[in-house]
Amino acid sequence: MARERVQDMADHCAIEVAVSVLGGKWKLVIVEYLLEHPHRFGELHRRLPGITQRMLTRQLRELEADGIITRTVHHQVPPRVDYDLTDAGRRFAPAAEQLRLWGAWYKRQLVERDAAEPATSAEPVTPVS
């Protein structure tokens, strides 16, 4: 099913717009890598263990269609394609930094919580009827 066009989303739903454009498992990570410098497809694929070539191609096409990245084809042998951020994509840098900081903080909280909890027994819990 096709997603709702960003232009048709309600004005008060700015987070919905952001999630629609950058949501999913891979897009934020792709944008984070492109904040460093332009990357070729193979470089991105190597940096994203677990992503298929098909999924990476799809994510890059969607980001390009949304004006977040550019795709530059260098006509040479072998062909070379570079992906880079547009101005709209670069404007995400402060938010990416905040997400990175929050993610690190949140992970520390979980690790500290797990370390503080007593070890649980391996016996299964019987549900109460």
Backbone atoms as SQL, in Angstrom:
CREATE TABLE atoms (id INTEGER PRIMARY KEY, chain TEXT, resi INTEGER, resn TEXT, atom TEXT, x REAL, y REAL, z REAL);
INSERT INTO atoms VALUES
  (1, 'A', 1, 'MET', 'N', 0.846, -1.179, 0.000),
  (2, 'A', 1, 'MET', 'CA', 0.000, 0.000, 0.000),
  (3, 'A', 1, 'MET', 'C', 0.888, 1.238, 0.000),
  (4, 'A', 2, 'ALA', 'N', 0.555, 2.191, -0.834),
  (5, 'A', 2, 'ALA', 'CA', 1.320, 3.434, -0.930),
  (6, 'A', 2, 'ALA', 'C', 1.045, 4.306, 0.289),
  (7, 'A', 3, 'ARG', 'N', 2.062, 5.011, 0.726),
  (8, 'A', 3, 'ARG', 'CA', 1.875, 5.892, 1.872),
  (9, 'A', 3, 'ARG', 'C', 1.171, 7.167, 1.432),
  (10, 'A', 4, 'GLU', 'N', 0.606, 7.857, 2.392),
  (11, 'A', 4, 'GLU', 'CA', -0.050, 9.134, 2.119),
  (12, 'A', 4, 'GLU', 'C', 1.005, 10.140, 1.659),
  (13, 'A', 5, 'ARG', 'N', 0.652, 10.948, 0.675),
  (14, 'A', 5, 'ARG', 'CA', 1.580, 11.975, 0.208),
  (15, 'A', 5, 'ARG', 'C', 1.839, 12.979, 1.322),
  (16, 'A', 6, 'VAL', 'N', 3.094, 13.353, 1.476),
  (17, 'A', 6, 'VAL', 'CA', 3.473, 14.312, 2.515),
  (18, 'A', 6, 'VAL', 'C', 2.675, 15.602, 2.359),
  (19, 'A', 7, 'GLN', 'N', 2.477, 16.047, 1.118),
  (20, 'A', 7, 'GLN', 'CA', 1.758, 17.292, 0.869),
  (21, 'A', 7, 'GLN', 'C', 0.311, 17.217, 1.360),
  (22, 'A', 8, 'ASP', 'N', -0.233, 16.020, 1.485),
  (23, 'A', 8, 'ASP', 'CA', -1.622, 15.851, 1.911),
  (24, 'A', 8, 'ASP', 'C', -1.776, 15.649, 3.412),
  (25, 'A', 9, 'MET', 'N', -0.673, 15.552, 4.148),
  (26, 'A', 9, 'MET', 'CA', -0.741, 15.346, 5.596),
  (27, 'A', 9, 'MET', 'C', -1.147, 16.636, 6.288),
  (28, 'A', 10, 'ALA', 'N', -1.810, 16.485, 7.408),
  (29, 'A', 10, 'ALA', 'CA', -2.268, 17.639, 8.182),
  (30, 'A', 10, 'ALA', 'C', -1.074, 18.460, 8.660),
  (31, 'A', 11, 'ASP', 'N', -1.251, 19.775, 8.713),
  (32, 'A', 11, 'ASP', 'CA', -0.167, 20.675, 9.115),
  (33, 'A', 11, 'ASP', 'C', 0.308, 20.420, 10.544),
  (34, 'A', 12, 'HIS', 'N', -0.567, 19.955, 11.415),
  (35, 'A', 12, 'HIS', 'CA', -0.191, 19.753, 12.811),
  (36, 'A', 12, 'HIS', 'C', 0.547, 18.432, 13.029),
  (37, 'A', 13, 'CYS', 'N', 0.793, 17.676, 11.983),
  (38, 'A', 13, 'CYS', 'CA', 1.415, 16.356, 12.110),
  (39, 'A', 13, 'CYS', 'C', 2.855, 16.353, 11.605),
  (40, 'A', 14, 'ALA', 'N', 3.672, 17.282, 12.075),
  (41, 'A', 14, 'ALA', 'CA', 5.054, 17.385, 11.600),
  (42, 'A', 14, 'ALA', 'C', 5.848, 16.125, 11.920),
  (43, 'A', 15, 'ILE', 'N', 5.616, 15.521, 13.064),
  (44, 'A', 15, 'ILE', 'CA', 6.334, 14.286, 13.399),
  (45, 'A', 15, 'ILE', 'C', 5.893, 13.169, 12.466),
  (46, 'A', 16, 'GLU', 'N', 4.626, 13.134, 12.107),
  (47, 'A', 16, 'GLU', 'CA', 4.145, 12.136, 11.152),
  (48, 'A', 16, 'GLU', 'C', 4.851, 12.300, 9.806),
  (49, 'A', 17, 'VAL', 'N', 5.058, 13.536, 9.388),
  (50, 'A', 17, 'VAL', 'CA', 5.780, 13.793, 8.137),
  (51, 'A', 17, 'VAL', 'C', 7.205, 13.254, 8.246),
  (52, 'A', 18, 'ALA', 'N', 7.894, 13.579, 9.337),
  (53, 'A', 18, 'ALA', 'CA', 9.276, 13.133, 9.521),
  (54, 'A', 18, 'ALA', 'C', 9.359, 11.610, 9.541),
  (55, 'A', 19, 'VAL', 'N', 8.452, 10.973, 10.258),
  (56, 'A', 19, 'VAL', 'CA', 8.469, 9.512, 10.340),
  (57, 'A', 19, 'VAL', 'C', 8.122, 8.904, 8.988),
  (58, 'A', 20, 'SER', 'N', 7.236, 9.523, 8.263),
  (59, 'A', 20, 'SER', 'CA', 6.873, 9.022, 6.946),
  (60, 'A', 20, 'SER', 'C', 8.073, 9.051, 5.999),
  (61, 'A', 21, 'VAL', 'N', 8.860, 10.106, 6.074),
  (62, 'A', 21, 'VAL', 'CA', 10.004, 10.260, 5.170),
  (63, 'A', 21, 'VAL', 'C', 11.222, 9.480, 5.661),
  (64, 'A', 22, 'LEU', 'N', 11.482, 9.476, 6.970),
  (65, 'A', 22, 'LEU', 'CA', 12.720, 8.900, 7.503),
  (66, 'A', 22, 'LEU', 'C', 12.517, 7.648, 8.345),
  (67, 'A', 23, 'GLY', 'N', 11.267, 7.200, 8.464),
  (68, 'A', 23, 'GLY', 'CA', 10.982, 6.054, 9.313),
  (69, 'A', 23, 'GLY', 'C', 11.438, 4.744, 8.715),
  (70, 'A', 24, 'GLY', 'N', 11.385, 3.729, 9.524),
  (71, 'A', 24, 'GLY', 'CA', 11.797, 2.402, 9.100),
  (72, 'A', 24, 'GLY', 'C', 13.133, 2.037, 9.718),
  (73, 'A', 25, 'LYS', 'N', 13.551, 0.838, 9.441),
  (74, 'A', 25, 'LYS', 'CA', 14.763, 0.303, 10.059),
  (75, 'A', 25, 'LYS', 'C', 16.045, 0.914, 9.495),
  (76, 'A', 26, 'TRP', 'N', 16.054, 1.311, 8.226),
  (77, 'A', 26, 'TRP', 'CA', 17.305, 1.641, 7.566),
  (78, 'A', 26, 'TRP', 'C', 17.503, 3.111, 7.212),
  (79, 'A', 27, 'LYS', 'N', 16.452, 3.851, 6.970),
  (80, 'A', 27, 'LYS', 'CA', 16.623, 5.199, 6.415),
  (81, 'A', 27, 'LYS', 'C', 17.433, 6.132, 7.310),
  (82, 'A', 28, 'LEU', 'N', 17.169, 6.120, 8.601),
  (83, 'A', 28, 'LEU', 'CA', 17.919, 7.007, 9.493),
  (84, 'A', 28, 'LEU', 'C', 19.401, 6.663, 9.505),
  (85, 'A', 29, 'VAL', 'N', 19.711, 5.384, 9.455),
  (86, 'A', 29, 'VAL', 'CA', 21.107, 4.972, 9.464),
  (87, 'A', 29, 'VAL', 'C', 21.785, 5.366, 8.150),
  (88, 'A', 30, 'ILE', 'N', 21.080, 5.198, 7.041),
  (89, 'A', 30, 'ILE', 'CA', 21.621, 5.627, 5.747),
  (90, 'A', 30, 'ILE', 'C', 21.925, 7.118, 5.779),
  (91, 'A', 31, 'VAL', 'N', 20.978, 7.912, 6.252),
  (92, 'A', 31, 'VAL', 'CA', 21.180, 9.363, 6.320),
  (93, 'A', 31, 'VAL', 'C', 22.341, 9.690, 7.251),
  (94, 'A', 32, 'GLU', 'N', 22.450, 8.980, 8.372),
  (95, 'A', 32, 'GLU', 'CA', 23.559, 9.232, 9.291),
  (96, 'A', 32, 'GLU', 'C', 24.901, 9.003, 8.598),
  (97, 'A', 33, 'TYR', 'N', 25.033, 7.927, 7.842),
  (98, 'A', 33, 'TYR', 'CA', 26.279, 7.668, 7.126),
  (99, 'A', 33, 'TYR', 'C', 26.546, 8.734, 6.071),
  (100, 'A', 34, 'LEU', 'N', 25.508, 9.180, 5.394),
  (101, 'A', 34, 'LEU', 'CA', 25.694, 10.202, 4.364),
  (102, 'A', 34, 'LEU', 'C', 26.011, 11.565, 4.961),
  (103, 'A', 35, 'LEU', 'N', 25.714, 11.770, 6.233),
  (104, 'A', 35, 'LEU', 'CA', 26.121, 13.010, 6.899),
  (105, 'A', 35, 'LEU', 'C', 27.645, 13.092, 6.979),
  (106, 'A', 36, 'GLU', 'N', 28.324, 11.938, 7.011),
  (107, 'A', 36, 'GLU', 'CA', 29.789, 11.916, 7.067),
  (108, 'A', 36, 'GLU', 'C', 30.384, 12.397, 5.747),
  (109, 'A', 37, 'HIS', 'N', 29.905, 11.802, 4.636),
  (110, 'A', 37, 'HIS', 'CA', 30.400, 12.124, 3.293),
  (111, 'A', 37, 'HIS', 'C', 29.587, 11.308, 2.305),
  (112, 'A', 38, 'PRO', 'N', 29.677, 11.634, 1.004),
  (113, 'A', 38, 'PRO', 'CA', 28.963, 10.820, 0.013),
  (114, 'A', 38, 'PRO', 'C', 29.473, 9.376, 0.042),
  (115, 'A', 39, 'HIS', 'N', 28.590, 8.460, -0.263),
  (116, 'A', 39, 'HIS', 'CA', 28.947, 7.043, -0.287),
  (117, 'A', 39, 'HIS', 'C', 28.495, 6.417, -1.602),
  (118, 'A', 40, 'ARG', 'N', 29.202, 5.404, -1.994),
  (119, 'A', 40, 'ARG', 'CA', 28.777, 4.575, -3.107),
  (120, 'A', 40, 'ARG', 'C', 27.864, 3.482, -2.559),
  (121, 'A', 41, 'PHE', 'N', 27.101, 2.861, -3.447),
  (122, 'A', 41, 'PHE', 'CA', 26.158, 1.815, -3.047),
  (123, 'A', 41, 'PHE', 'C', 26.864, 0.713, -2.258),
  (124, 'A', 42, 'GLY', 'N', 27.979, 0.236, -2.785),
  (125, 'A', 42, 'GLY', 'CA', 28.708, -0.855, -2.121),
  (126, 'A', 42, 'GLY', 'C', 29.175, -0.481, -0.720),
  (127, 'A', 43, 'GLU', 'N', 29.609, 0.768, -0.548),
  (128, 'A', 43, 'GLU', 'CA', 30.039, 1.227, 0.779),
  (129, 'A', 43, 'GLU', 'C', 28.874, 1.174, 1.760),
  (130, 'A', 44, 'LEU', 'N', 27.725, 1.679, 1.322),
  (131, 'A', 44, 'LEU', 'CA', 26.546, 1.643, 2.192),
  (132, 'A', 44, 'LEU', 'C', 26.159, 0.205, 2.504),
  (133, 'A', 45, 'HIS', 'N', 26.190, -0.647, 1.508),
  (134, 'A', 45, 'HIS', 'CA', 25.802, -2.042, 1.706),
  (135, 'A', 45, 'HIS', 'C', 26.721, -2.723, 2.723),
  (136, 'A', 46, 'ARG', 'N', 28.006, -2.454, 2.662),
  (137, 'A', 46, 'ARG', 'CA', 28.959, -3.034, 3.624),
  (138, 'A', 46, 'ARG', 'C', 28.734, -2.504, 5.033),
  (139, 'A', 47, 'ARG', 'N', 28.328, -1.244, 5.148),
  (140, 'A', 47, 'ARG', 'CA', 28.132, -0.634, 6.475),
  (141, 'A', 47, 'ARG', 'C', 26.814, -1.028, 7.116),
  (142, 'A', 48, 'LEU', 'N', 25.951, -1.665, 6.365),
  (143, 'A', 48, 'LEU', 'CA', 24.626, -2.038, 6.875),
  (144, 'A', 48, 'LEU', 'C', 24.457, -3.556, 6.852),
  (145, 'A', 49, 'PRO', 'N', 25.121, -4.252, 7.761),
  (146, 'A', 49, 'PRO', 'CA', 24.985, -5.702, 7.754),
  (147, 'A', 49, 'PRO', 'C', 23.517, -6.086, 7.973),
  (148, 'A', 50, 'GLY', 'N', 23.076, -7.021, 7.198),
  (149, 'A', 50, 'GLY', 'CA', 21.691, -7.477, 7.345),
  (150, 'A', 50, 'GLY', 'C', 20.734, -6.897, 6.319),
  (151, 'A', 51, 'ILE', 'N', 21.115, -5.833, 5.642),
  (152, 'A', 51, 'ILE', 'CA', 20.232, -5.262, 4.625),
  (153, 'A', 51, 'ILE', 'C', 20.508, -5.963, 3.293),
  (154, 'A', 52, 'THR', 'N', 19.454, -6.271, 2.580),
  (155, 'A', 52, 'THR', 'CA', 19.632, -6.865, 1.262),
  (156, 'A', 52, 'THR', 'C', 19.889, -5.758, 0.243),
  (157, 'A', 53, 'GLN', 'N', 20.455, -6.136, -0.892),
  (158, 'A', 53, 'GLN', 'CA', 20.673, -5.149, -1.950),
  (159, 'A', 53, 'GLN', 'C', 19.342, -4.572, -2.404),
  (160, 'A', 54, 'ARG', 'N', 18.338, -5.426, -2.483),
  (161, 'A', 54, 'ARG', 'CA', 17.008, -4.974, -2.910),
  (162, 'A', 54, 'ARG', 'C', 16.434, -3.930, -1.949),
  (163, 'A', 55, 'MET', 'N', 16.558, -4.198, -0.647),
  (164, 'A', 55, 'MET', 'CA', 16.029, -3.257, 0.354),
  (165, 'A', 55, 'MET', 'C', 16.818, -1.957, 0.332),
  (166, 'A', 56, 'LEU', 'N', 18.137, -2.031, 0.206),
  (167, 'A', 56, 'LEU', 'CA', 18.939, -0.814, 0.154),
  (168, 'A', 56, 'LEU', 'C', 18.557, 0.015, -1.066),
  (169, 'A', 57, 'THR', 'N', 18.398, -0.643, -2.201),
  (170, 'A', 57, 'THR', 'CA', 17.979, 0.062, -3.418),
  (171, 'A', 57, 'THR', 'C', 16.641, 0.753, -3.192),
  (172, 'A', 58, 'ARG', 'N', 15.709, 0.057, -2.580),
  (173, 'A', 58, 'ARG', 'CA', 14.379, 0.626, -2.312),
  (174, 'A', 58, 'ARG', 'C', 14.452, 1.837, -1.389),
  (175, 'A', 59, 'GLN', 'N', 15.227, 1.706, -0.313),
  (176, 'A', 59, 'GLN', 'CA', 15.347, 2.808, 0.642),
  (177, 'A', 59, 'GLN', 'C', 15.995, 4.025, -0.011),
  (178, 'A', 60, 'LEU', 'N', 17.030, 3.794, -0.813),
  (179, 'A', 60, 'LEU', 'CA', 17.702, 4.901, -1.495),
  (180, 'A', 60, 'LEU', 'C', 16.762, 5.571, -2.491),
  (181, 'A', 61, 'ARG', 'N', 15.987, 4.792, -3.221),
  (182, 'A', 61, 'ARG', 'CA', 15.034, 5.372, -4.169),
  (183, 'A', 61, 'ARG', 'C', 13.986, 6.215, -3.459),
  (184, 'A', 62, 'GLU', 'N', 13.490, 5.735, -2.320),
  (185, 'A', 62, 'GLU', 'CA', 12.487, 6.503, -1.571),
  (186, 'A', 62, 'GLU', 'C', 13.087, 7.795, -1.030),
  (187, 'A', 63, 'LEU', 'N', 14.310, 7.727, -0.495),
  (188, 'A', 63, 'LEU', 'CA', 14.961, 8.938, 0.005),
  (189, 'A', 63, 'LEU', 'C', 15.220, 9.933, -1.123),
  (190, 'A', 64, 'GLU', 'N', 15.567, 9.421, -2.289),
  (191, 'A', 64, 'GLU', 'CA', 15.778, 10.298, -3.445),
  (192, 'A', 64, 'GLU', 'C', 14.453, 10.923, -3.885),
  (193, 'A', 65, 'ALA', 'N', 13.401, 10.122, -3.939),
  (194, 'A', 65, 'ALA', 'CA', 12.086, 10.639, -4.346),
  (195, 'A', 65, 'ALA', 'C', 11.588, 11.708, -3.377),
  (196, 'A', 66, 'ASP', 'N', 11.952, 11.588, -2.103),
  (197, 'A', 66, 'ASP', 'CA', 11.530, 12.564, -1.094),
  (198, 'A', 66, 'ASP', 'C', 12.459, 13.770, -1.014),
  (199, 'A', 67, 'GLY', 'N', 13.501, 13.798, -1.851),
  (200, 'A', 67, 'GLY', 'CA', 14.393, 14.956, -1.880),
  (201, 'A', 67, 'GLY', 'C', 15.383, 15.005, -0.734),
  (202, 'A', 68, 'ILE', 'N', 15.666, 13.848, -0.108),
  (203, 'A', 68, 'ILE', 'CA', 16.599, 13.799, 1.011),
  (204, 'A', 68, 'ILE', 'C', 18.018, 13.511, 0.528),
  (205, 'A', 69, 'ILE', 'N', 18.139, 12.727, -0.540),
  (206, 'A', 69, 'ILE', 'CA', 19.446, 12.408, -1.096),
  (207, 'A', 69, 'ILE', 'C', 19.461, 12.667, -2.596),
  (208, 'A', 70, 'THR', 'N', 20.671, 12.754, -3.126),
  (209, 'A', 70, 'THR', 'CA', 20.860, 12.833, -4.571),
  (210, 'A', 70, 'THR', 'C', 21.640, 11.603, -5.004),
  (211, 'A', 71, 'ARG', 'N', 21.413, 11.224, -6.238),
  (212, 'A', 71, 'ARG', 'CA', 22.107, 10.079, -6.841),
  (213, 'A', 71, 'ARG', 'C', 22.848, 10.626, -8.053),
  (214, 'A', 72, 'THR', 'N', 24.175, 10.508, -8.029),
  (215, 'A', 72, 'THR', 'CA', 24.993, 11.002, -9.125),
  (216, 'A', 72, 'THR', 'C', 25.648, 9.826, -9.830),
  (217, 'A', 73, 'VAL', 'N', 25.347, 9.704, -11.116),
  (218, 'A', 73, 'VAL', 'CA', 25.927, 8.635, -11.918),
  (219, 'A', 73, 'VAL', 'C', 27.143, 9.199, -12.640),
  (220, 'A', 74, 'HIS', 'N', 28.287, 8.570, -12.437),
  (221, 'A', 74, 'HIS', 'CA', 29.524, 8.948, -13.123),
  (222, 'A', 74, 'HIS', 'C', 29.682, 7.981, -14.288),
  (223, 'A', 75, 'HIS', 'N', 29.659, 8.512, -15.482),
  (224, 'A', 75, 'HIS', 'CA', 29.745, 7.677, -16.680),
  (225, 'A', 75, 'HIS', 'C', 31.195, 7.287, -16.920),
  (226, 'A', 76, 'GLN', 'N', 31.536, 6.143, -16.392),
  (227, 'A', 76, 'GLN', 'CA', 32.873, 5.599, -16.528),
  (228, 'A', 76, 'GLN', 'C', 32.755, 4.082, -16.508),
  (229, 'A', 77, 'VAL', 'N', 33.846, 3.417, -16.735),
  (230, 'A', 77, 'VAL', 'CA', 33.851, 1.957, -16.702),
  (231, 'A', 77, 'VAL', 'C', 34.803, 1.532, -15.598),
  (232, 'A', 78, 'PRO', 'N', 34.342, 0.775, -14.606),
  (233, 'A', 78, 'PRO', 'CA', 32.950, 0.386, -14.382),
  (234, 'A', 78, 'PRO', 'C', 32.128, 1.589, -13.924),
  (235, 'A', 79, 'PRO', 'N', 30.801, 1.519, -14.102),
  (236, 'A', 79, 'PRO', 'CA', 29.959, 2.651, -13.700),
  (237, 'A', 79, 'PRO', 'C', 30.074, 2.908, -12.199),
  (238, 'A', 80, 'ARG', 'N', 29.973, 4.170, -11.836),
  (239, 'A', 80, 'ARG', 'CA', 30.051, 4.559, -10.429),
  (240, 'A', 80, 'ARG', 'C', 28.863, 5.450, -10.115),
  (241, 'A', 81, 'VAL', 'N', 28.216, 5.166, -8.984),
  (242, 'A', 81, 'VAL', 'CA', 27.084, 5.968, -8.527),
  (243, 'A', 81, 'VAL', 'C', 27.378, 6.415, -7.104),
  (244, 'A', 82, 'ASP', 'N', 27.268, 7.707, -6.864),
  (245, 'A', 82, 'ASP', 'CA', 27.454, 8.264, -5.524),
  (246, 'A', 82, 'ASP', 'C', 26.121, 8.748, -4.983),
  (247, 'A', 83, 'TYR', 'N', 25.941, 8.573, -3.686),
  (248, 'A', 83, 'TYR', 'CA', 24.763, 9.079, -2.993),
  (249, 'A', 83, 'TYR', 'C', 25.232, 10.130, -2.006),
  (250, 'A', 84, 'ASP', 'N', 24.516, 11.252, -1.979),
  (251, 'A', 84, 'ASP', 'CA', 24.854, 12.345, -1.084),
  (252, 'A', 84, 'ASP', 'C', 23.560, 12.974, -0.585),
  (253, 'A', 85, 'LEU', 'N', 23.667, 13.765, 0.457),
  (254, 'A', 85, 'LEU', 'CA', 22.495, 14.442, 1.008),
  (255, 'A', 85, 'LEU', 'C', 22.219, 15.739, 0.270),
  (256, 'A', 86, 'THR', 'N', 20.955, 16.059, 0.157),
  (257, 'A', 86, 'THR', 'CA', 20.539, 17.373, -0.328),
  (258, 'A', 86, 'THR', 'C', 20.585, 18.331, 0.859),
  (259, 'A', 87, 'ASP', 'N', 20.276, 19.592, 0.621),
  (260, 'A', 87, 'ASP', 'CA', 20.188, 20.544, 1.739),
  (261, 'A', 87, 'ASP', 'C', 19.149, 20.081, 2.752),
  (262, 'A', 88, 'ALA', 'N', 18.027, 19.556, 2.269),
  (263, 'A', 88, 'ALA', 'CA', 16.986, 19.052, 3.183),
  (264, 'A', 88, 'ALA', 'C', 17.539, 17.910, 4.029),
  (265, 'A', 89, 'GLY', 'N', 18.330, 17.035, 3.439),
  (266, 'A', 89, 'GLY', 'CA', 18.926, 15.933, 4.188),
  (267, 'A', 89, 'GLY', 'C', 19.935, 16.408, 5.211),
  (268, 'A', 90, 'ARG', 'N', 20.722, 17.411, 4.845),
  (269, 'A', 90, 'ARG', 'CA', 21.731, 17.944, 5.781),
  (270, 'A', 90, 'ARG', 'C', 21.095, 18.651, 6.976),
  (271, 'A', 91, 'ARG', 'N', 19.913, 19.183, 6.762),
  (272, 'A', 91, 'ARG', 'CA', 19.216, 19.853, 7.877),
  (273, 'A', 91, 'ARG', 'C', 18.821, 18.874, 8.974),
  (274, 'A', 92, 'PHE', 'N', 18.945, 17.583, 8.673),
  (275, 'A', 92, 'PHE', 'CA', 18.618, 16.563, 9.668),
  (276, 'A', 92, 'PHE', 'C', 19.752, 16.360, 10.678),
  (277, 'A', 93, 'ALA', 'N', 20.933, 16.896, 10.414),
  (278, 'A', 93, 'ALA', 'CA', 22.104, 16.653, 11.265),
  (279, 'A', 93, 'ALA', 'C', 21.862, 16.919, 12.748),
  (280, 'A', 94, 'PRO', 'N', 21.283, 18.061, 13.158),
  (281, 'A', 94, 'PRO', 'CA', 21.064, 18.276, 14.599),
  (282, 'A', 94, 'PRO', 'C', 20.112, 17.239, 15.205),
  (283, 'A', 95, 'ALA', 'N', 19.083, 16.864, 14.465),
  (284, 'A', 95, 'ALA', 'CA', 18.143, 15.855, 14.976),
  (285, 'A', 95, 'ALA', 'C', 18.833, 14.496, 15.079),
  (286, 'A', 96, 'ALA', 'N', 19.691, 14.187, 14.107),
  (287, 'A', 96, 'ALA', 'CA', 20.426, 12.918, 14.144),
  (288, 'A', 96, 'ALA', 'C', 21.312, 12.864, 15.378),
  (289, 'A', 97, 'GLU', 'N', 21.975, 13.970, 15.692),
  (290, 'A', 97, 'GLU', 'CA', 22.822, 14.018, 16.884),
  (291, 'A', 97, 'GLU', 'C', 21.994, 13.807, 18.147),
  (292, 'A', 98, 'GLN', 'N', 20.838, 14.439, 18.220),
  (293, 'A', 98, 'GLN', 'CA', 19.962, 14.251, 19.377),
  (294, 'A', 98, 'GLN', 'C', 19.482, 12.808, 19.489),
  (295, 'A', 99, 'LEU', 'N', 19.128, 12.187, 18.374),
  (296, 'A', 99, 'LEU', 'CA', 18.725, 10.774, 18.397),
  (297, 'A', 99, 'LEU', 'C', 19.880, 9.887, 18.841),
  (298, 'A', 100, 'ARG', 'N', 21.086, 10.186, 18.370),
  (299, 'A', 100, 'ARG', 'CA', 22.268, 9.418, 18.764),
  (300, 'A', 100, 'ARG', 'C', 22.488, 9.527, 20.279),
  (301, 'A', 101, 'LEU', 'N', 22.402, 10.739, 20.821),
  (302, 'A', 101, 'LEU', 'CA', 22.582, 10.943, 22.261),
  (303, 'A', 101, 'LEU', 'C', 21.498, 10.238, 23.063),
  (304, 'A', 102, 'TRP', 'N', 20.245, 10.365, 22.623),
  (305, 'A', 102, 'TRP', 'CA', 19.149, 9.721, 23.331),
  (306, 'A', 102, 'TRP', 'C', 19.301, 8.200, 23.273),
  (307, 'A', 103, 'GLY', 'N', 19.660, 7.657, 22.117),
  (308, 'A', 103, 'GLY', 'CA', 19.836, 6.211, 21.979),
  (309, 'A', 103, 'GLY', 'C', 20.920, 5.684, 22.901),
  (310, 'A', 104, 'ALA', 'N', 22.037, 6.396, 22.998),
  (311, 'A', 104, 'ALA', 'CA', 23.124, 5.985, 23.886),
  (312, 'A', 104, 'ALA', 'C', 22.661, 6.040, 25.343),
  (313, 'A', 105, 'TRP', 'N', 21.975, 7.120, 25.715),
  (314, 'A', 105, 'TRP', 'CA', 21.457, 7.248, 27.082),
  (315, 'A', 105, 'TRP', 'C', 20.477, 6.120, 27.397),
  (316, 'A', 106, 'TYR', 'N', 19.553, 5.870, 26.488),
  (317, 'A', 106, 'TYR', 'CA', 18.529, 4.850, 26.717),
  (318, 'A', 106, 'TYR', 'C', 19.150, 3.466, 26.862),
  (319, 'A', 107, 'LYS', 'N', 20.124, 3.157, 26.037),
  (320, 'A', 107, 'LYS', 'CA', 20.778, 1.852, 26.127),
  (321, 'A', 107, 'LYS', 'C', 21.480, 1.710, 27.472),
  (322, 'A', 108, 'ARG', 'N', 22.171, 2.779, 27.925),
  (323, 'A', 108, 'ARG', 'CA', 22.826, 2.737, 29.245),
  (324, 'A', 108, 'ARG', 'C', 21.810, 2.465, 30.340),
  (325, 'A', 109, 'GLN', 'N', 20.635, 3.107, 30.247),
  (326, 'A', 109, 'GLN', 'CA', 19.599, 2.900, 31.257),
  (327, 'A', 109, 'GLN', 'C', 19.190, 1.429, 31.321),
  (328, 'A', 110, 'LEU', 'N', 18.995, 0.816, 30.174),
  (329, 'A', 110, 'LEU', 'CA', 18.588, -0.592, 30.128),
  (330, 'A', 110, 'LEU', 'C', 19.687, -1.501, 30.667),
  (331, 'A', 111, 'VAL', 'N', 20.933, -1.218, 30.299),
  (332, 'A', 111, 'VAL', 'CA', 22.045, -2.032, 30.778),
  (333, 'A', 111, 'VAL', 'C', 22.157, -1.919, 32.292),
  (334, 'A', 112, 'GLU', 'N', 22.047, -0.695, 32.826),
  (335, 'A', 112, 'GLU', 'CA', 22.121, -0.490, 34.279),
  (336, 'A', 112, 'GLU', 'C', 20.953, -1.167, 34.977),
  (337, 'A', 113, 'ARG', 'N', 19.759, -1.074, 34.398),
  (338, 'A', 113, 'ARG', 'CA', 18.585, -1.720, 34.994),
  (339, 'A', 113, 'ARG', 'C', 18.775, -3.233, 35.029),
  (340, 'A', 114, 'ASP', 'N', 19.243, -3.798, 33.919),
  (341, 'A', 114, 'ASP', 'CA', 19.437, -5.244, 33.858),
  (342, 'A', 114, 'ASP', 'C', 20.508, -5.706, 34.837),
  (343, 'A', 115, 'ALA', 'N', 21.558, -4.903, 35.021),
  (344, 'A', 115, 'ALA', 'CA', 22.621, -5.256, 35.955),
  (345, 'A', 115, 'ALA', 'C', 22.135, -5.202, 37.396),
  (346, 'A', 116, 'ALA', 'N', 21.179, -4.330, 37.681),
  (347, 'A', 116, 'ALA', 'CA', 20.679, -4.167, 39.042),
  (348, 'A', 116, 'ALA', 'C', 19.626, -5.209, 39.413),
  (349, 'A', 117, 'GLU', 'N', 18.986, -5.824, 38.418),
  (350, 'A', 117, 'GLU', 'CA', 17.944, -6.815, 38.694),
  (351, 'A', 117, 'GLU', 'C', 18.576, -8.136, 39.102),
  (352, 'A', 118, 'PRO', 'N', 17.958, -8.813, 40.096),
  (353, 'A', 118, 'PRO', 'CA', 18.482, -10.132, 40.467),
  (354, 'A', 118, 'PRO', 'C', 18.268, -11.109, 39.314),
  (355, 'A', 119, 'ALA', 'N', 19.136, -12.104, 39.247),
  (356, 'A', 119, 'ALA', 'CA', 19.020, -13.111, 38.192),
  (357, 'A', 119, 'ALA', 'C', 17.692, -13.848, 38.348),
  (358, 'A', 120, 'THR', 'N', 17.030, -14.073, 37.248),
  (359, 'A', 120, 'THR', 'CA', 15.766, -14.798, 37.283),
  (360, 'A', 120, 'THR', 'C', 16.027, -16.272, 37.083),
  (361, 'A', 121, 'SER', 'N', 15.136, -17.079, 37.628),
  (362, 'A', 121, 'SER', 'CA', 15.301, -18.525, 37.481),
  (363, 'A', 121, 'SER', 'C', 14.918, -18.931, 36.071),
  (364, 'A', 122, 'ALA', 'N', 15.417, -20.058, 35.662),
  (365, 'A', 122, 'ALA', 'CA', 15.138, -20.558, 34.323),
  (366, 'A', 122, 'ALA', 'C', 13.843, -21.350, 34.277),
  (367, 'A', 123, 'GLU', 'N', 13.163, -21.480, 35.430),
  (368, 'A', 123, 'GLU', 'CA', 11.921, -22.248, 35.467),
  (369, 'A', 123, 'GLU', 'C', 10.805, -21.460, 34.808),
  (370, 'A', 124, 'PRO', 'N', 9.968, -22.144, 34.017),
  (371, 'A', 124, 'PRO', 'CA', 8.860, -21.439, 33.365),
  (372, 'A', 124, 'PRO', 'C', 7.840, -20.977, 34.405),
  (373, 'A', 125, 'VAL', 'N', 7.199, -19.865, 34.091),
  (374, 'A', 125, 'VAL', 'CA', 6.166, -19.314, 34.958),
  (375, 'A', 125, 'VAL', 'C', 4.833, -19.909, 34.531),
  (376, 'A', 126, 'THR', 'N', 4.089, -20.431, 35.509),
  (377, 'A', 126, 'THR', 'CA', 2.776, -20.993, 35.216),
  (378, 'A', 126, 'THR', 'C', 1.741, -19.889, 35.287),
  (379, 'A', 127, 'PRO', 'N', 0.970, -19.698, 34.202),
  (380, 'A', 127, 'PRO', 'CA', -0.039, -18.641, 34.234),
  (381, 'A', 127, 'PRO', 'C', -1.126, -18.944, 35.242),
  (382, 'A', 128, 'VAL', 'N', -1.633, -17.889, 35.872),
  (383, 'A', 128, 'VAL', 'CA', -2.718, -18.020, 36.844),
  (384, 'A', 128, 'VAL', 'C', -4.028, -17.946, 36.102),
  (385, 'A', 129, 'SER', 'N', -4.930, -18.891, 36.380),
  (386, 'A', 129, 'SER', 'CA', -6.237, -18.884, 35.684),
  (387, 'A', 129, 'SER', 'C', -7.234, -18.053, 36.444);
